[in-house]
Amino acid sequence: MVLDLVLIGLAIAVFPLSVTAFVLVLSTEGGIWKGLVFILSWLACFVAVLAAVLLTTGGKPPAPDSPPSTASSAVKLAIGVGLVGYGWYRHVRRGRTGGNGPSASPGGLTARLDRISLWTAAGLAPLLQPWGLVAAGAATVVDADLSETSSTLALFAYCVLATSSLLAMEVYATFAPASARARLGRLRVWLQTHQDQAIVAVALAAGLFLVGRSIHQLES
């Protein structure tokens, strides 16, 4: 479970669409506060999903080869296949369109985000989470045993890891605003011009890992 959560958490942390959106939120007027609200909403949604899973399982992992255990592995397999298919689709579409390009006007998007309220920033966070990966994490958490300290620590680390990129940018922008503005601006430009490549890489890597792990679990 721990290895699965680490890799899924890393994939969530670097998912290009959510990272790009957060950089744009930070770059707006009052971006520090909007970014903080975004992170709190992101974490609240994330924890709510995990809590729902743990309430369903009672904090006890299902027995090996039991229907719940098999269903969990099957769900992860389906998500993995979906991620691989999505990554391949983005790769093929990128080839047909002749490469990357910004999906929207950066200036126009920034101008719209500049006018958002704190409540809107909070509402954006759940919408921008990579729900396929979040669902894969939820299916993995089915195996958590809350009677063991290691499982509790693994869940805590998973939440922090999945939010680590947002937390790092928020802290950086808070304590070094001038430097952060320049560096995050360069990161935004890179993400906007390499977004498809990054999405393909993350989707294929996470998808192939989930497929391989799920098949192994179903066969064992």
C-alpha positions as CSV (number, residue, x, y, z in Angstrom):
1,M,0.0,0.0,0.0
2,V,2.8,2.5,0.9
3,L,4.5,2.3,-2.4
4,D,1.2,2.7,-4.3
5,L,0.3,5.8,-2.2
6,V,3.8,7.4,-2.6
7,L,3.6,7.1,-6.4
8,I,0.0,8.2,-6.7
9,G,0.7,11.1,-4.3
10,L,3.6,12.2,-6.5
11,A,1.5,12.0,-9.6
12,I,-1.2,14.1,-8.0
13,A,1.4,16.7,-6.8
14,V,2.9,17.2,-10.2
15,F,-0.3,17.0,-12.3
16,P,0.1,19.9,-14.8
17,L,-3.4,21.2,-14.9
18,S,-3.8,21.7,-11.2
19,V,-0.2,23.1,-10.8
20,T,-0.7,25.6,-13.6
21,A,-4.0,26.8,-12.2
22,F,-2.5,27.3,-8.7
23,V,0.4,29.3,-10.2
24,L,-2.2,31.5,-11.9
25,V,-4.1,31.9,-8.6
26,L,-0.9,32.9,-6.8
27,S,-0.1,35.5,-9.5
28,T,-3.4,37.4,-9.0
29,E,-4.1,40.2,-6.6
30,G,-4.3,38.8,-3.1
31,G,-2.9,35.6,-4.5
32,I,-1.4,34.5,-1.1
33,W,-4.8,34.4,0.6
34,K,-6.5,32.9,-2.4
35,G,-3.7,30.3,-2.6
36,L,-4.2,29.4,1.1
37,V,-7.9,29.0,0.7
38,F,-7.3,26.9,-2.4
39,I,-5.0,24.6,-0.5
40,L,-7.4,24.3,2.5
41,S,-10.3,23.4,0.2
42,W,-8.1,20.9,-1.7
43,L,-7.1,19.2,1.5
44,A,-10.6,19.2,2.9
45,C,-11.9,17.5,-0.2
46,F,-8.9,15.1,-0.2
47,V,-9.4,14.1,3.4
48,A,-13.2,13.8,2.9
49,V,-12.6,11.2,0.2
50,L,-10.2,9.2,2.4
51,A,-12.6,9.5,5.4
52,A,-15.5,8.1,3.3
53,V,-13.4,5.1,2.3
54,L,-12.2,4.4,5.9
55,L,-15.7,4.7,7.3
56,T,-16.8,2.2,4.7
57,T,-14.1,-0.3,5.6
58,G,-14.2,0.5,9.3
59,G,-10.4,1.1,9.2
60,K,-9.8,-2.6,8.6
61,P,-8.4,-4.0,5.3
62,P,-10.5,-6.7,3.6
63,A,-9.2,-10.2,3.7
64,P,-7.0,-11.3,0.7
65,D,-9.0,-12.7,-2.2
66,S,-12.2,-11.5,-0.7
67,P,-14.8,-9.7,-2.9
68,P,-13.9,-6.2,-1.5
69,S,-10.2,-6.8,-2.1
70,T,-10.8,-8.1,-5.6
71,A,-13.1,-5.1,-6.3
72,S,-10.4,-2.7,-5.1
73,S,-7.8,-4.2,-7.4
74,A,-10.3,-4.2,-10.3
75,V,-11.1,-0.5,-9.8
76,K,-7.4,0.4,-9.8
77,L,-6.9,-1.7,-13.0
78,A,-9.8,0.1,-14.7
79,I,-8.4,3.5,-13.6
80,G,-4.9,2.5,-14.8
81,V,-6.3,1.5,-18.2
82,G,-8.2,4.7,-18.4
83,L,-5.1,6.8,-17.6
84,V,-3.1,4.9,-20.2
85,G,-5.9,5.5,-22.8
86,Y,-6.1,9.2,-21.9
87,G,-2.3,9.6,-22.1
88,W,-2.2,7.9,-25.4
89,Y,-5.2,10.0,-26.7
90,R,-3.4,13.2,-25.7
91,H,-0.2,12.0,-27.4
92,V,-2.0,11.2,-30.6
93,R,-3.9,14.5,-30.6
94,R,-0.7,16.4,-30.0
95,G,0.9,14.7,-33.0
96,R,-2.0,15.6,-35.2
97,T,-2.0,19.2,-34.1
98,G,1.7,19.5,-34.6
99,G,2.9,20.0,-31.1
100,N,2.1,22.0,-28.0
101,G,0.7,25.4,-27.6
102,P,-1.1,27.2,-24.8
103,S,-4.6,25.9,-24.4
104,A,-5.9,29.3,-23.5
105,S,-4.7,32.9,-23.6
106,P,-2.6,33.4,-20.4
107,G,-3.4,37.0,-20.2
108,G,-7.2,36.4,-20.5
109,L,-7.2,33.6,-18.0
110,T,-5.1,35.6,-15.5
111,A,-7.4,38.5,-15.9
112,R,-10.4,36.3,-15.1
113,L,-8.7,34.7,-12.1
114,D,-7.7,38.1,-10.8
115,R,-11.4,38.9,-10.2
116,I,-12.2,35.7,-8.3
117,S,-13.2,35.8,-4.7
118,L,-11.9,33.6,-1.9
119,W,-15.0,31.5,-2.1
120,T,-14.4,30.9,-5.8
121,A,-10.8,30.0,-5.2
122,A,-12.1,27.4,-2.6
123,G,-14.5,26.1,-5.2
124,L,-11.9,25.7,-7.9
125,A,-9.7,23.4,-5.8
126,P,-12.0,20.3,-5.9
127,L,-12.7,20.9,-9.6
128,L,-9.1,20.9,-10.5
129,Q,-8.0,17.8,-8.6
130,P,-7.0,14.9,-10.9
131,W,-10.0,12.8,-9.9
132,G,-8.7,9.7,-11.7
133,L,-5.6,9.6,-9.5
134,V,-7.6,10.6,-6.4
135,A,-9.9,7.6,-7.1
136,A,-6.9,5.4,-7.5
137,G,-5.6,6.6,-4.1
138,A,-9.0,5.9,-2.5
139,A,-9.1,2.4,-3.9
140,T,-5.6,1.9,-2.4
141,V,-6.6,3.2,1.0
142,V,-9.1,0.3,1.2
143,D,-6.1,-1.7,2.4
144,A,-5.3,0.7,5.3
145,D,-5.4,-0.8,8.8
146,L,-5.9,2.1,11.3
147,S,-5.0,-0.1,14.2
148,E,-1.4,0.1,12.9
149,T,0.6,3.3,13.4
150,S,2.4,2.7,10.1
151,S,-0.9,2.9,8.2
152,T,-1.9,6.1,9.9
153,L,1.5,7.7,9.2
154,A,1.3,6.5,5.5
155,L,-2.1,8.2,5.1
156,F,-0.9,11.4,6.6
157,A,2.2,11.4,4.4
158,Y,0.1,10.6,1.4
159,C,-2.1,13.7,2.0
160,V,1.0,15.9,2.5
161,L,2.8,14.5,-0.5
162,A,-0.2,15.0,-2.8
163,T,-0.4,18.6,-1.7
164,S,3.4,19.2,-1.5
165,S,3.8,21.2,-4.7
166,L,1.0,23.6,-3.8
167,L,2.4,24.0,-0.2
168,A,5.9,24.6,-1.5
169,M,4.7,27.3,-3.9
170,E,2.5,28.9,-1.3
171,V,5.4,29.1,1.3
172,Y,7.8,30.4,-1.4
173,A,5.4,33.1,-2.5
174,T,4.7,34.1,1.1
175,F,8.3,34.5,2.3
176,A,10.1,35.4,-1.0
177,P,7.4,37.2,-3.1
178,A,9.8,39.0,-5.5
179,S,11.8,35.9,-6.3
180,A,8.7,33.7,-6.4
181,R,7.0,36.0,-8.8
182,A,9.8,35.6,-11.3
183,R,10.4,31.9,-10.9
184,L,6.7,30.9,-10.8
185,G,6.1,33.1,-13.9
186,R,8.8,31.1,-15.7
187,L,7.2,27.8,-14.4
188,R,3.8,29.0,-15.7
189,V,5.2,29.7,-19.2
190,W,6.9,26.3,-19.3
191,L,3.8,24.5,-18.2
192,Q,1.6,26.3,-20.7
193,T,4.0,25.4,-23.6
194,H,4.7,21.8,-22.5
195,Q,1.4,21.0,-20.9
196,D,0.4,18.2,-23.2
197,Q,3.8,16.5,-22.9
198,A,3.6,16.7,-19.1
199,I,0.1,15.3,-19.0
200,V,1.0,12.4,-21.3
201,A,4.1,11.6,-19.2
202,V,2.2,11.6,-15.9
203,A,-0.9,9.8,-17.2
204,L,1.1,7.0,-18.9
205,A,3.5,6.5,-16.0
206,A,0.7,6.4,-13.4
207,G,-1.5,4.3,-15.6
208,L,1.1,1.7,-16.4
209,F,2.1,1.4,-12.7
210,L,-1.6,0.9,-11.7
211,V,-2.2,-1.6,-14.4
212,G,0.9,-3.6,-13.4
213,R,0.3,-3.5,-9.7
214,S,-3.4,-4.4,-10.1
215,I,-2.7,-7.4,-12.3
216,H,-0.1,-8.6,-9.9
217,Q,-2.6,-8.2,-7.0
218,L,-5.4,-10.0,-8.9
219,E,-3.1,-12.9,-9.8
220,S,-1.6,-13.3,-6.3
